[in-house]
Amino acid sequence: MTQQGLLIDYEFCTGCHACEMACKVEKGLGEGEWGVKLAEIGPWKLDGDAWEWDYVPMPTQRCDLCAERTRAGKVPACVHHCQSLAMEFGPVDELARKVTKPRMVLFSVQ
């Protein structure tokens, strides 16, 4: 069986938290439990009037890439609900070839 992964392009993530909420609903997670959690980076001043302030989705140890959904031929809930299309699910070897920018990260689970 081909190992599956989750590719996240942080350049396009808007920090909308849709992936967090979709995961919580799909997995029935309670308060303080996360399958995907947005980490807040910043704010800090760069040059001139520019600031860095990002939210980046991070799969946690509870993430199984929605094994039930993917067995049924669906994509993980976080990918399905990502409003900015910053997440992609598929075979790790195919996703690895798409990592072409420094703000892209490929996750997989065992």
C-alpha positions as CSV (number, residue, x, y, z in Angstrom):
1,M,0.0,0.0,0.0
2,T,1.3,3.5,-0.9
3,Q,2.0,5.8,2.0
4,Q,-0.3,8.8,2.0
5,G,0.5,12.3,3.1
6,L,-0.7,15.8,3.5
7,L,1.1,18.7,1.7
8,I,0.5,22.1,3.2
9,D,1.5,25.3,1.3
10,Y,1.8,27.9,4.1
11,E,2.2,30.7,1.5
12,F,-1.5,30.3,0.7
13,C,-2.9,29.4,4.1
14,T,-5.1,32.3,5.3
15,G,-5.4,31.1,8.9
16,C,-9.2,30.7,8.7
17,H,-9.3,27.7,11.1
18,A,-11.6,25.7,8.8
19,C,-9.2,22.7,8.9
20,E,-9.2,22.8,12.7
21,M,-13.0,22.8,12.9
22,A,-13.5,20.3,10.2
23,C,-11.2,17.9,12.0
24,K,-12.8,18.4,15.4
25,V,-16.3,17.7,13.9
26,E,-15.1,14.7,11.8
27,K,-13.3,13.1,14.8
28,G,-15.8,14.2,17.5
29,L,-13.0,15.9,19.4
30,G,-13.8,17.9,22.5
31,E,-12.5,21.2,23.9
32,G,-8.8,21.3,24.0
33,E,-8.4,18.3,21.7
34,W,-7.0,18.7,18.2
35,G,-6.2,16.6,15.1
36,V,-5.0,19.7,13.3
37,K,-4.1,22.8,15.3
38,L,-3.2,26.2,13.9
39,A,0.0,27.6,15.5
40,E,0.3,31.3,15.7
41,I,3.6,32.7,14.5
42,G,4.2,36.4,15.3
43,P,3.4,39.2,15.2
44,W,6.8,40.8,14.8
45,K,8.0,43.7,12.7
46,L,10.1,43.0,9.6
47,D,11.3,46.0,7.6
48,G,9.5,49.4,7.2
49,D,5.8,48.9,7.6
50,A,5.9,45.1,7.0
51,W,4.9,42.6,9.7
52,E,5.0,38.9,10.0
53,W,1.9,37.3,11.6
54,D,0.8,33.9,10.4
55,Y,-1.3,30.9,11.5
56,V,0.1,27.6,10.3
57,P,-1.8,24.3,10.4
58,M,0.0,21.5,12.2
59,P,-1.3,17.9,12.3
60,T,-1.1,16.5,15.8
61,Q,-0.5,13.0,17.0
62,R,-4.3,12.5,16.8
63,C,-4.2,13.0,13.1
64,D,-4.6,9.8,11.1
65,L,-5.3,11.6,7.8
66,C,-8.9,10.7,8.3
67,A,-8.3,7.0,7.7
68,E,-12.1,6.2,7.6
69,R,-12.7,8.9,5.0
70,T,-9.8,8.0,2.8
71,R,-10.7,4.3,2.9
72,A,-14.0,5.4,1.4
73,G,-12.3,7.3,-1.4
74,K,-12.7,10.8,0.2
75,V,-10.0,13.3,1.1
76,P,-9.3,14.2,4.8
77,A,-11.8,16.6,6.3
78,C,-9.1,19.3,6.6
79,V,-8.3,19.1,2.9
80,H,-12.0,19.1,1.9
81,H,-12.7,22.2,3.9
82,C,-9.5,24.2,3.2
83,Q,-10.9,27.4,1.8
84,S,-7.6,28.6,0.2
85,L,-6.8,25.2,-1.3
86,A,-3.5,25.2,0.7
87,M,-3.8,21.5,1.5
88,E,-3.4,18.5,-0.7
89,F,-3.7,14.8,0.1
90,G,-2.1,12.0,-1.9
91,P,0.7,9.5,-2.2
92,V,3.8,10.8,-0.4
93,D,6.1,10.3,-3.4
94,E,3.9,12.4,-5.7
95,L,3.4,15.1,-3.1
96,A,7.2,15.2,-2.5
97,R,7.7,16.2,-6.1
98,K,5.4,19.2,-5.6
99,V,7.5,20.6,-2.7
100,T,9.1,23.5,-4.7
101,K,9.0,26.4,-2.2
102,P,10.5,26.9,1.3
103,R,7.0,27.5,2.8
104,M,5.6,24.0,1.9
105,V,5.6,21.1,4.3
106,L,4.8,17.4,3.7
107,F,3.3,15.4,6.6
108,S,2.6,11.7,6.8
109,V,1.4,9.3,9.5
110,Q,2.3,5.7,10.3
